Amino acid sequence: MTGEAIDIGPTDAADWFGQHGSDYGLFRAYTNEMWHFELLTTPGGDCPTPQPDATG
């Protein structure tokens, strides 16, 4: 773990991050965790394909 993740709530905030997180390099890492975002690229970079869950 590198400490480059954040859990966002409530739902409205998680929705906002889903739409704008890429501006900061943050993406929803797992499709089953709408609140969990990770720093997966540089700001404005391409989003990697999310994993179904944390087990990979």
N, CA, C and O atoms as a printed pandas DataFrame, in Angstrom:
     atom_number atom_name residue_name chain_id  residue_number  x_coord  y_coord  z_coord
0              1         N          MET        A               1    0.830   -1.188    0.000
1              2        CA          MET        A               1    0.000    0.000    0.000
2              3         C          MET        A               1    0.871    1.247    0.000
3              4         O          MET        A               1    1.919    1.305    0.643
4              5         N          THR        A               2    0.408    2.226   -0.733
5              6        CA          THR        A               2    1.181    3.461   -0.832
6              7         C          THR        A               2    0.471    4.664   -0.228
7              8         O          THR        A               2    1.032    5.760   -0.219
8              9         N          GLY        A               3   -0.742    4.492    0.273
9             10        CA          GLY        A               3   -1.477    5.609    0.845
10            11         C          GLY        A               3   -2.007    6.578   -0.197
11            12         O          GLY        A               3   -2.239    7.749    0.106
12            13         N          GLU        A               4   -2.201    6.105   -1.417
13            14        CA          GLU        A               4   -2.676    6.976   -2.484
14            15         C          GLU        A               4   -4.115    6.641   -2.854
15            16         O          GLU        A               4   -4.452    6.515   -4.032
16            17         N          ALA        A               5   -4.963    6.499   -1.834
17            18        CA          ALA        A               5   -6.383    6.190   -2.041
18            19         C          ALA        A               5   -7.214    7.025   -1.080
19            20         O          ALA        A               5   -6.722    7.508   -0.059
20            21         N          ILE        A               6   -8.482    7.182   -1.430
21            22        CA          ILE        A               6   -9.400    7.942   -0.590
22            23         C          ILE        A               6  -10.789    7.332   -0.720
23            24         O          ILE        A               6  -11.191    6.898   -1.800
24            25         N          ASP        A               7  -11.509    7.304    0.383
25            26        CA          ASP        A               7  -12.914    6.897    0.379
26            27         C          ASP        A               7  -13.752    8.152    0.515
27            28         O          ASP        A               7  -13.525    8.961    1.414
28            29         N          ILE        A               8  -14.725    8.318   -0.379
29            30        CA          ILE        A               8  -15.534    9.537   -0.474
30            31         C          ILE        A               8  -16.979    9.235   -0.114
31            32         O          ILE        A               8  -17.539    8.239   -0.572
32            33         N          GLY        A               9  -17.576   10.072    0.689
33            34        CA          GLY        A               9  -18.992    9.983    1.008
34            35         C          GLY        A               9  -19.470   11.373    1.380
35            36         O          GLY        A               9  -18.641   12.218    1.719
36            37         N          PRO        A              10  -20.713   11.643    1.337
37            38        CA          PRO        A              10  -21.828   10.775    0.965
38            39         C          PRO        A              10  -21.889   10.529   -0.538
39            40         O          PRO        A              10  -20.977   10.884   -1.283
40            41         N          THR        A              11  -22.972    9.923   -0.955
41            42        CA          THR        A              11  -23.138    9.487   -2.345
42            43         C          THR        A              11  -22.957   10.628   -3.341
43            44         O          THR        A              11  -22.332   10.431   -4.383
44            45         N          ASP        A              12  -23.485   11.810   -3.050
45            46        CA          ASP        A              12  -23.344   12.945   -3.978
46            47         C          ASP        A              12  -21.874   13.272   -4.223
47            48         O          ASP        A              12  -21.489   13.583   -5.350
48            49         N          ALA        A              13  -21.059   13.205   -3.190
49            50        CA          ALA        A              13  -19.629   13.491   -3.340
50            51         C          ALA        A              13  -18.952   12.402   -4.172
51            52         O          ALA        A              13  -18.108   12.702   -5.015
52            53         N          ALA        A              14  -19.315   11.147   -3.940
53            54        CA          ALA        A              14  -18.744   10.045   -4.725
54            55         C          ALA        A              14  -19.140   10.173   -6.194
55            56         O          ALA        A              14  -18.331    9.902   -7.082
56            57         N          ASP        A              15  -20.370   10.583   -6.449
57            58        CA          ASP        A              15  -20.803   10.817   -7.835
58            59         C          ASP        A              15  -19.975   11.922   -8.482
59            60         O          ASP        A              15  -19.578   11.803   -9.641
60            61         N          TRP        A              16  -19.712   13.005   -7.731
61            62        CA          TRP        A              16  -18.919   14.109   -8.253
62            63         C          TRP        A              16  -17.510   13.617   -8.595
63            64         O          TRP        A              16  -16.981   13.935   -9.659
64            65         N          PHE        A              17  -16.905   12.841   -7.691
65            66        CA          PHE        A              17  -15.566   12.308   -7.965
66            67         C          PHE        A              17  -15.578   11.364   -9.152
67            68         O          PHE        A              17  -14.604   11.308   -9.902
68            69         N          GLY        A              18  -16.656   10.624   -9.336
69            70        CA          GLY        A              18  -16.759    9.754  -10.496
70            71         C          GLY        A              18  -16.710   10.536  -11.800
71            72         O          GLY        A              18  -16.215   10.040  -12.812
72            73         N          GLN        A              19  -17.225   11.757  -11.771
73            74        CA          GLN        A              19  -17.246   12.605  -12.972
74            75         C          GLN        A              19  -16.003   13.478  -13.110
75            76         O          GLN        A              19  -15.593   13.796  -14.226
76            77         N          HIS        A              20  -15.395   13.872  -11.980
77            78        CA          HIS        A              20  -14.315   14.862  -12.018
78            79         C          HIS        A              20  -12.999   14.379  -11.416
79            80         O          HIS        A              20  -12.002   15.099  -11.468
80            81         N          GLY        A              21  -12.977   13.193  -10.856
81            82        CA          GLY        A              21  -11.756   12.699  -10.215
82            83         C          GLY        A              21  -10.573   12.620  -11.156
83            84         O          GLY        A              21   -9.432   12.801  -10.731
84            85         N          SER        A              22  -10.825   12.350  -12.438
85            86        CA          SER        A              22   -9.727   12.246  -13.402
86            87         C          SER        A              22   -8.953   13.556  -13.524
87            88         O          SER        A              22   -7.779   13.550  -13.895
88            89         N          ASP        A              23   -9.603   14.679  -13.215
89            90        CA          ASP        A              23   -8.905   15.969  -13.231
90            91         C          ASP        A              23   -7.754   15.976  -12.224
91            92         O          ASP        A              23   -6.807   16.751  -12.352
92            93         N          TYR        A              24   -7.853   15.103  -11.226
93            94        CA          TYR        A              24   -6.862   15.017  -10.157
94            95         C          TYR        A              24   -6.087   13.702  -10.186
95            96         O          TYR        A              24   -5.268   13.449   -9.303
96            97         N          GLY        A              25   -6.337   12.867  -11.190
97            98        CA          GLY        A              25   -5.676   11.570  -11.304
98            99         C          GLY        A              25   -6.335   10.482  -10.476
99           100         O          GLY        A              25   -5.788    9.387  -10.345
100          101         N          LEU        A              26   -7.514   10.770   -9.910
101          102        CA          LEU        A              26   -8.222    9.822   -9.049
102          103         C          LEU        A              26   -9.308    9.089   -9.828
103          104         O          LEU        A              26  -10.099    9.702  -10.545
104          105         N          PHE        A              27   -9.331    7.777   -9.674
105          106        CA          PHE        A              27  -10.303    6.952  -10.380
106          107         C          PHE        A              27  -10.903    5.925   -9.447
107          108         O          PHE        A              27  -10.277    5.511   -8.471
108          109         N          ARG        A              28  -12.122    5.518   -9.755
109          110        CA          ARG        A              28  -12.777    4.440   -9.013
110          111         C          ARG        A              28  -12.032    3.158   -9.367
111          112         O          ARG        A              28  -12.051    2.725  -10.519
112          113         N          ALA        A              29  -11.387    2.557   -8.393
113          114        CA          ALA        A              29  -10.530    1.401   -8.643
114          115         C          ALA        A              29  -11.322    0.104   -8.793
115          116         O          ALA        A              29  -10.911   -0.792   -9.531
116          117         N          TYR        A              30  -12.452   -0.002   -8.098
117          118        CA          TYR        A              30  -13.240   -1.237   -8.079
118          119         C          TYR        A              30  -14.701   -0.919   -8.401
119          120         O          TYR        A              30  -15.270    0.025   -7.854
120          121         N          THR        A              31  -15.290   -1.693   -9.272
121          122        CA          THR        A              31  -16.672   -1.426   -9.667
122          123         C          THR        A              31  -17.653   -1.647   -8.525
123          124         O          THR        A              31  -18.747   -1.081   -8.546
124          125         N          ASN        A              32  -17.295   -2.451   -7.528
125          126        CA          ASN        A              32  -18.229   -2.718   -6.433
126          127         C          ASN        A              32  -18.061   -1.752   -5.259
127          128         O          ASN        A              32  -18.739   -1.906   -4.243
128          129         N          GLU        A              33  -17.172   -0.756   -5.375
129          130        CA          GLU        A              33  -16.960    0.225   -4.297
130          131         C          GLU        A              33  -17.057    1.631   -4.879
131          132         O          GLU        A              33  -16.051    2.220   -5.273
132          133         N          MET        A              34  -18.286    2.167   -4.930
133          134        CA          MET        A              34  -18.487    3.473   -5.557
134          135         C          MET        A              34  -17.792    4.603   -4.799
135          136         O          MET        A              34  -17.626    5.693   -5.346
136          137         N          TRP        A              35  -17.390    4.370   -3.572
137          138        CA          TRP        A              35  -16.796    5.393   -2.719
138          139         C          TRP        A              35  -15.266    5.386   -2.745
139          140         O          TRP        A              35  -14.647    6.326   -2.247
140          141         N          HIS        A              36  -14.645    4.355   -3.312
141          142        CA          HIS        A              36  -13.194    4.176   -3.219
142          143         C          HIS        A              36  -12.501    4.660   -4.495
143          144         O          HIS        A              36  -12.776    4.168   -5.589
144          145         N          PHE        A              37  -11.599    5.633   -4.334
145          146        CA          PHE        A              37  -10.848    6.201   -5.445
146          147         C          PHE        A              37   -9.362    6.081   -5.147
147          148         O          PHE        A              37   -8.930    6.198   -4.000
148          149         N          GLU        A              38   -8.592    5.846   -6.199
149          150        CA          GLU        A              38   -7.146    5.733   -6.048
150          151         C          GLU        A              38   -6.440    6.639   -7.045
151          152         O          GLU        A              38   -6.942    6.909   -8.136
152          153         N          LEU        A              39   -5.261    7.101   -6.640
153          154        CA          LEU        A              39   -4.424    7.909   -7.509
154          155         C          LEU        A              39   -3.735    6.956   -8.475
155          156         O          LEU        A              39   -2.711    6.359   -8.143
156          157         N          LEU        A              40   -4.303    6.816   -9.678
157          158        CA          LEU        A              40   -3.853    5.804  -10.627
158          159         C          LEU        A              40   -3.151    6.364  -11.852
159          160         O          LEU        A              40   -2.661    5.599  -12.682
160          161         N          THR        A              41   -3.092    7.682  -11.983
161          162        CA          THR        A              41   -2.411    8.312  -13.113
162          163         C          THR        A              41   -2.137    9.759  -12.748
163          164         O          THR        A              41   -2.461   10.193  -11.642
164          165         N          THR        A              42   -1.557   10.492  -13.644
165          166        CA          THR        A              42   -1.342   11.913  -13.432
166          167         C          THR        A              42   -2.655   12.659  -13.669
167          168         O          THR        A              42   -3.528   12.145  -14.368
168          169         N          PRO        A              43   -2.813   13.855  -13.107
169          170        CA          PRO        A              43   -4.034   14.614  -13.342
170          171         C          PRO        A              43   -4.331   14.749  -14.834
171          172         O          PRO        A              43   -3.464   15.122  -15.625
172          173         N          GLY        A              44   -5.573   14.439  -15.199
173          174        CA          GLY        A              44   -6.017   14.512  -16.582
174          175         C          GLY        A              44   -5.634   13.306  -17.417
175          176         O          GLY        A              44   -5.925   13.268  -18.612
176          177         N          GLY        A              45   -4.981   12.308  -16.806
177          178        CA          GLY        A              45   -4.543   11.123  -17.538
178          179         C          GLY        A              45   -5.685   10.166  -17.828
179          180         O          GLY        A              45   -6.829   10.405  -17.440
180          181         N          ASP        A              46   -5.361    9.092  -18.508
181          182        CA          ASP        A              46   -6.354    8.087  -18.866
182          183         C          ASP        A              46   -6.656    7.178  -17.684
183          184         O          ASP        A              46   -5.764    6.817  -16.916
184          185         N          CYS        A              47   -7.912    6.820  -17.552
185          186        CA          CYS        A              47   -8.367    5.934  -16.486
186          187         C          CYS        A              47   -8.102    4.484  -16.856
187          188         O          CYS        A              47   -8.478    4.045  -17.943
188          189         N          PRO        A              48   -7.466    3.742  -15.977
189          190        CA          PRO        A              48   -7.320    2.309  -16.232
190          191         C          PRO        A              48   -8.663    1.613  -16.035
191          192         O          PRO        A              48   -9.563    2.173  -15.410
192          193         N          THR        A              49   -8.801    0.432  -16.548
193          194        CA          THR        A              49  -10.039   -0.336  -16.397
194          195         C          THR        A              49  -10.196   -0.741  -14.936
195          196         O          THR        A              49   -9.289   -1.348  -14.366
196          197         N          PRO        A              50  -11.340   -0.411  -14.316
197          198        CA          PRO        A              50  -11.533   -0.795  -12.917
198          199         C          PRO        A              50  -11.634   -2.316  -12.766
199          200         O          PRO        A              50  -12.124   -3.018  -13.651
200          201         N          GLN        A              51  -11.161   -2.792  -11.631
201          202        CA          GLN        A              51  -11.272   -4.204  -11.278
202          203         C          GLN        A              51  -12.670   -4.453  -10.707
203          204         O          GLN        A              51  -13.281   -3.527  -10.173
204          205         N          PRO        A              52  -13.192   -5.688  -10.807
205          206        CA          PRO        A              52  -14.526   -5.971  -10.271
206          207         C          PRO        A              52  -14.593   -5.789   -8.756
207          208         O          PRO        A              52  -15.618   -5.362   -8.224
208          209         N          ASP        A              53  -13.489   -6.115   -8.055
209          210        CA          ASP        A              53  -13.418   -5.948   -6.597
210          211         C          ASP        A              53  -11.948   -5.973   -6.187
211          212         O          ASP        A              53  -11.060   -6.108   -7.029
212          213         N          ALA        A              54  -11.705   -5.843   -4.901
213          214        CA          ALA        A              54  -10.333   -5.743   -4.401
214          215         C          ALA        A              54   -9.532   -7.031   -4.535
215          216         O          ALA        A              54   -8.313   -7.015   -4.363
216          217         N          THR        A              55  -10.191   -8.145   -4.838
217          218        CA          THR        A              55   -9.455   -9.391   -5.003
218          219         C          THR        A              55   -8.783   -9.477   -6.366
219          220         O          THR        A              55   -7.965  -10.368   -6.595
220          221         N          GLY        A              56   -9.115   -8.565   -7.272
221          222        CA          GLY        A              56   -8.480   -8.514   -8.578
222          223         C          GLY        A              56   -9.190   -9.336   -9.554
223          224         O          GLY        A              56   -8.785   -9.406  -10.714
